[in-house]
Amino acid sequence: MTAIGQNIKMCRERVGISQEELALKIRVGTRTIQRYESGEHTPKLQTILKISTALDVPASELMGEIYYAAPPELDQKPSSL
């Protein structure tokens, strides 16, 4: 799996939509989404932009290093000492 593929999958799951729903939103087949997520194919920049819009994430988040969302408890500010 490529970094882009992993990022697409993780962002898609975080938003809570299926591969089928994402495919409909960006007007491609479900198998195409499966190929992107498995790393079998790499989406073109135009497609990455469509995916980022559909998932409401920056395109850089999809194209960057493997993105791991921090658990909510890590997003909290540390308590004062």
KOLDREN-651912 format. One record per atom (N, C-alpha, C): x, y, z; chain; residue in three letters. Coordinates in steps of 0.05 Angstrom, whole numbers, plus 5000, padded with zeros to 4 digits. Example, Ala and Ser with C-alpha at 12.3 -4.5 7.8 and 13.67 -1.06 7.14 Angstrom:
BEGIN
[r [5264; 4886; 5156]; "A"; "ALA"],
[r [5246; 4910; 5156]; "A"; "ALA"],
[r [5264; 4934; 5156]; "A"; "ALA"],
[r [5257; 4955; 5142]; "A"; "SER"],
[r [5273; 4979; 5143]; "A"; "SER"],
[r [5258; 5001; 5157]; "A"; "SER"],
// end
This chain:
BEGIN
[r [5017; 4977; 5000]; "A"; "MET"],
[r [5000; 5000; 5000]; "A"; "MET"],
[r [5018; 5025; 5000]; "A"; "MET"],
[r [5011; 5044; 4984]; "A"; "THR"],
[r [5027; 5069; 4982]; "A"; "THR"],
[r [5018; 5088; 5004]; "A"; "THR"],
[r [5034; 5108; 5009]; "A"; "ALA"],
[r [5027; 5128; 5029]; "A"; "ALA"],
[r [5001; 5142; 5021]; "A"; "ALA"],
[r [4998; 5149; 4995]; "A"; "ILE"],
[r [4974; 5162; 4986]; "A"; "ILE"],
[r [4950; 5144; 4990]; "A"; "ILE"],
[r [4953; 5118; 4983]; "A"; "GLY"],
[r [4932; 5099; 4987]; "A"; "GLY"],
[r [4923; 5096; 5016]; "A"; "GLY"],
[r [4943; 5095; 5034]; "A"; "GLN"],
[r [4937; 5093; 5062]; "A"; "GLN"],
[r [4923; 5118; 5072]; "A"; "GLN"],
[r [4933; 5141; 5063]; "A"; "ASN"],
[r [4921; 5166; 5071]; "A"; "ASN"],
[r [4892; 5169; 5062]; "A"; "ASN"],
[r [4887; 5161; 5037]; "A"; "ILE"],
[r [4860; 5162; 5027]; "A"; "ILE"],
[r [4842; 5144; 5044]; "A"; "ILE"],
[r [4851; 5120; 5049]; "A"; "LYS"],
[r [4835; 5101; 5065]; "A"; "LYS"],
[r [4830; 5112; 5093]; "A"; "LYS"],
[r [4851; 5121; 5107]; "A"; "MET"],
[r [4848; 5131; 5134]; "A"; "MET"],
[r [4829; 5155; 5135]; "A"; "MET"],
[r [4832; 5174; 5116]; "A"; "CYS"],
[r [4815; 5197; 5116]; "A"; "CYS"],
[r [4787; 5190; 5110]; "A"; "CYS"],
[r [4783; 5171; 5091]; "A"; "ARG"],
[r [4756; 5162; 5084]; "A"; "ARG"],
[r [4742; 5150; 5108]; "A"; "ARG"],
[r [4757; 5132; 5122]; "A"; "GLU"],
[r [4746; 5119; 5145]; "A"; "GLU"],
[r [4740; 5139; 5168]; "A"; "GLU"],
[r [4758; 5159; 5171]; "A"; "ARG"],
[r [4754; 5179; 5192]; "A"; "ARG"],
[r [4728; 5195; 5187]; "A"; "ARG"],
[r [4723; 5200; 5161]; "A"; "VAL"],
[r [4698; 5215; 5154]; "A"; "VAL"],
[r [4674; 5197; 5157]; "A"; "VAL"],
[r [4679; 5171; 5155]; "A"; "GLY"],
[r [4657; 5151; 5158]; "A"; "GLY"],
[r [4641; 5145; 5133]; "A"; "GLY"],
[r [4655; 5146; 5110]; "A"; "ILE"],
[r [4641; 5139; 5085]; "A"; "ILE"],
[r [4654; 5114; 5073]; "A"; "ILE"],
[r [4639; 5100; 5057]; "A"; "SER"],
[r [4648; 5075; 5045]; "A"; "SER"],
[r [4663; 5082; 5019]; "A"; "SER"],
[r [4677; 5061; 5009]; "A"; "GLN"],
[r [4690; 5064; 4983]; "A"; "GLN"],
[r [4670; 5071; 4961]; "A"; "GLN"],
[r [4646; 5059; 4963]; "A"; "GLU"],
[r [4625; 5064; 4943]; "A"; "GLU"],
[r [4616; 5093; 4944]; "A"; "GLU"],
[r [4613; 5104; 4968]; "A"; "GLU"],
[r [4604; 5132; 4971]; "A"; "GLU"],
[r [4625; 5151; 4960]; "A"; "GLU"],
[r [4651; 5145; 4966]; "A"; "LEU"],
[r [4672; 5162; 4956]; "A"; "LEU"],
[r [4673; 5161; 4925]; "A"; "LEU"],
[r [4670; 5137; 4915]; "A"; "ALA"],
[r [4670; 5133; 4886]; "A"; "ALA"],
[r [4648; 5150; 4873]; "A"; "ALA"],
[r [4624; 5149; 4885]; "A"; "LEU"],
[r [4602; 5165; 4874]; "A"; "LEU"],
[r [4608; 5195; 4875]; "A"; "LEU"],
[r [4620; 5204; 4897]; "A"; "LYS"],
[r [4626; 5232; 4900]; "A"; "LYS"],
[r [4646; 5242; 4880]; "A"; "LYS"],
[r [4665; 5226; 4872]; "A"; "ILE"],
[r [4686; 5236; 4853]; "A"; "ILE"],
[r [4681; 5224; 4825]; "A"; "ILE"],
[r [4659; 5209; 4822]; "A"; "ARG"],
[r [4651; 5199; 4796]; "A"; "ARG"],
[r [4671; 5180; 4783]; "A"; "ARG"],
[r [4679; 5160; 4799]; "A"; "VAL"],
[r [4695; 5138; 4789]; "A"; "VAL"],
[r [4682; 5112; 4799]; "A"; "VAL"],
[r [4692; 5090; 4790]; "A"; "GLY"],
[r [4682; 5064; 4799]; "A"; "GLY"],
[r [4693; 5057; 4826]; "A"; "GLY"],
[r [4678; 5040; 4840]; "A"; "THR"],
[r [4687; 5031; 4866]; "A"; "THR"],
[r [4714; 5017; 4864]; "A"; "THR"],
[r [4718; 5001; 4843]; "A"; "ARG"],
[r [4743; 4987; 4839]; "A"; "ARG"],
[r [4766; 5006; 4837]; "A"; "ARG"],
[r [4762; 5029; 4826]; "A"; "THR"],
[r [4783; 5050; 4824]; "A"; "THR"],
[r [4792; 5058; 4852]; "A"; "THR"],
[r [4773; 5063; 4870]; "A"; "ILE"],
[r [4780; 5071; 4897]; "A"; "ILE"],
[r [4795; 5048; 4910]; "A"; "ILE"],
[r [4787; 5023; 4906]; "A"; "GLN"],
[r [4801; 5000; 4917]; "A"; "GLN"],
[r [4829; 4999; 4907]; "A"; "GLN"],
[r [4833; 5005; 4882]; "A"; "ARG"],
[r [4861; 5005; 4870]; "A"; "ARG"],
[r [4878; 5027; 4882]; "A"; "ARG"],
[r [4866; 5051; 4886]; "A"; "TYR"],
[r [4881; 5073; 4898]; "A"; "TYR"],
[r [4890; 5065; 4927]; "A"; "TYR"],
[r [4871; 5055; 4942]; "A"; "GLU"],
[r [4877; 5049; 4970]; "A"; "GLU"],
[r [4896; 5026; 4973]; "A"; "GLU"],
[r [4896; 5007; 4954]; "A"; "SER"],
[r [4915; 4984; 4956]; "A"; "SER"],
[r [4942; 4991; 4945]; "A"; "SER"],
[r [4944; 5014; 4931]; "A"; "GLY"],
[r [4970; 5021; 4920]; "A"; "GLY"],
[r [4974; 5010; 4892]; "A"; "GLY"],
[r [4954; 4996; 4881]; "A"; "GLU"],
[r [4955; 4985; 4855]; "A"; "GLU"],
[r [4957; 5007; 4833]; "A"; "GLU"],
[r [4944; 5029; 4838]; "A"; "HIS"],
[r [4945; 5053; 4821]; "A"; "HIS"],
[r [4949; 5077; 4838]; "A"; "HIS"],
[r [4962; 5097; 4827]; "A"; "THR"],
[r [4965; 5123; 4840]; "A"; "THR"],
[r [4947; 5143; 4826]; "A"; "THR"],
[r [4930; 5157; 4841]; "A"; "PRO"],
[r [4912; 5176; 4828]; "A"; "PRO"],
[r [4928; 5200; 4817]; "A"; "PRO"],
[r [4918; 5211; 4795]; "A"; "LYS"],
[r [4929; 5235; 4784]; "A"; "LYS"],
[r [4923; 5259; 4802]; "A"; "LYS"],
[r [4938; 5280; 4799]; "A"; "LEU"],
[r [4934; 5304; 4816]; "A"; "LEU"],
[r [4905; 5313; 4815]; "A"; "LEU"],
[r [4893; 5314; 4792]; "A"; "GLN"],
[r [4865; 5323; 4790]; "A"; "GLN"],
[r [4847; 5306; 4807]; "A"; "GLN"],
[r [4852; 5280; 4807]; "A"; "THR"],
[r [4836; 5262; 4823]; "A"; "THR"],
[r [4841; 5265; 4853]; "A"; "THR"],
[r [4866; 5270; 4860]; "A"; "ILE"],
[r [4873; 5275; 4888]; "A"; "ILE"],
[r [4858; 5300; 4898]; "A"; "ILE"],
[r [4856; 5320; 4881]; "A"; "LEU"],
[r [4841; 5344; 4889]; "A"; "LEU"],
[r [4811; 5338; 4892]; "A"; "LEU"],
[r [4800; 5322; 4875]; "A"; "LYS"],
[r [4772; 5314; 4878]; "A"; "LYS"],
[r [4768; 5298; 4904]; "A"; "LYS"],
[r [4786; 5280; 4910]; "A"; "ILE"],
[r [4784; 5264; 4934]; "A"; "ILE"],
[r [4787; 5282; 4959]; "A"; "ILE"],
[r [4805; 5301; 4958]; "A"; "SER"],
[r [4809; 5318; 4981]; "A"; "SER"],
[r [4784; 5335; 4986]; "A"; "SER"],
[r [4771; 5344; 4965]; "A"; "THR"],
[r [4746; 5359; 4967]; "A"; "THR"],
[r [4724; 5341; 4979]; "A"; "THR"],
[r [4722; 5317; 4968]; "A"; "ALA"],
[r [4701; 5299; 4978]; "A"; "ALA"],
[r [4704; 5291; 5007]; "A"; "ALA"],
[r [4729; 5289; 5016]; "A"; "LEU"],
[r [4735; 5281; 5043]; "A"; "LEU"],
[r [4739; 5305; 5062]; "A"; "LEU"],
[r [4739; 5329; 5050]; "A"; "ASP"],
[r [4743; 5354; 5065]; "A"; "ASP"],
[r [4770; 5354; 5080]; "A"; "ASP"],
[r [4791; 5346; 5066]; "A"; "VAL"],
[r [4818; 5347; 5077]; "A"; "VAL"],
[r [4836; 5361; 5057]; "A"; "VAL"],
[r [4858; 5373; 5066]; "A"; "PRO"],
[r [4876; 5385; 5047]; "A"; "PRO"],
[r [4889; 5364; 5030]; "A"; "PRO"],
[r [4894; 5370; 5004]; "A"; "ALA"],
[r [4907; 5351; 4986]; "A"; "ALA"],
[r [4935; 5344; 4997]; "A"; "ALA"],
[r [4948; 5362; 5010]; "A"; "SER"],
[r [4974; 5356; 5021]; "A"; "SER"],
[r [4973; 5334; 5042]; "A"; "SER"],
[r [4951; 5332; 5055]; "A"; "GLU"],
[r [4947; 5311; 5075]; "A"; "GLU"],
[r [4946; 5283; 5062]; "A"; "GLU"],
[r [4934; 5283; 5038]; "A"; "LEU"],
[r [4933; 5257; 5023]; "A"; "LEU"],
[r [4960; 5250; 5010]; "A"; "LEU"],
[r [4975; 5270; 5002]; "A"; "MET"],
[r [5000; 5265; 4988]; "A"; "MET"],
[r [5024; 5263; 5005]; "A"; "MET"],
[r [5022; 5272; 5030]; "A"; "GLY"],
[r [5045; 5272; 5048]; "A"; "GLY"],
[r [5052; 5245; 5058]; "A"; "GLY"],
[r [5069; 5245; 5079]; "A"; "GLU"],
[r [5076; 5221; 5092]; "A"; "GLU"],
[r [5051; 5207; 5102]; "A"; "GLU"],
[r [5054; 5183; 5110]; "A"; "ILE"],
[r [5031; 5168; 5120]; "A"; "ILE"],
[r [5019; 5184; 5143]; "A"; "ILE"],
[r [4994; 5189; 5142]; "A"; "TYR"],
[r [4981; 5206; 5161]; "A"; "TYR"],
[r [4968; 5188; 5182]; "A"; "TYR"],
[r [4974; 5194; 5207]; "A"; "TYR"],
[r [4962; 5180; 5229]; "A"; "TYR"],
[r [4948; 5200; 5246]; "A"; "TYR"],
[r [4922; 5198; 5248]; "A"; "ALA"],
[r [4907; 5217; 5264]; "A"; "ALA"],
[r [4913; 5212; 5294]; "A"; "ALA"],
[r [4918; 5233; 5308]; "A"; "ALA"],
[r [4923; 5230; 5337]; "A"; "ALA"],
[r [4897; 5224; 5351]; "A"; "ALA"],
[r [4898; 5206; 5371]; "A"; "PRO"],
[r [4874; 5201; 5386]; "A"; "PRO"],
[r [4864; 5226; 5399]; "A"; "PRO"],
[r [4838; 5229; 5403]; "A"; "PRO"],
[r [4827; 5254; 5415]; "A"; "PRO"],
[r [4841; 5263; 5440]; "A"; "PRO"],
[r [4849; 5244; 5457]; "A"; "GLU"],
[r [4861; 5252; 5483]; "A"; "GLU"],
[r [4888; 5265; 5479]; "A"; "GLU"],
[r [4901; 5260; 5456]; "A"; "LEU"],
[r [4927; 5273; 5451]; "A"; "LEU"],
[r [4924; 5301; 5439]; "A"; "LEU"],
[r [4900; 5307; 5429]; "A"; "ASP"],
[r [4894; 5334; 5418]; "A"; "ASP"],
[r [4889; 5354; 5440]; "A"; "ASP"],
[r [4885; 5346; 5464]; "A"; "GLN"],
[r [4879; 5364; 5486]; "A"; "GLN"],
[r [4905; 5378; 5495]; "A"; "GLN"],
[r [4902; 5402; 5504]; "A"; "LYS"],
[r [4925; 5417; 5514]; "A"; "LYS"],
[r [4933; 5405; 5541]; "A"; "LYS"],
[r [4959; 5405; 5547]; "A"; "PRO"],
[r [4967; 5394; 5573]; "A"; "PRO"],
[r [4957; 5412; 5595]; "A"; "PRO"],
[r [4951; 5400; 5617]; "A"; "SER"],
[r [4941; 5415; 5640]; "A"; "SER"],
[r [4965; 5431; 5652]; "A"; "SER"],
[r [4958; 5453; 5664]; "A"; "SER"],
[r [4979; 5470; 5676]; "A"; "SER"],
[r [4990; 5456; 5701]; "A"; "SER"],
[r [5015; 5462; 5707]; "A"; "LEU"],
[r [5028; 5450; 5730]; "A"; "LEU"],
[r [5023; 5464; 5755]; "A"; "LEU"],
// end
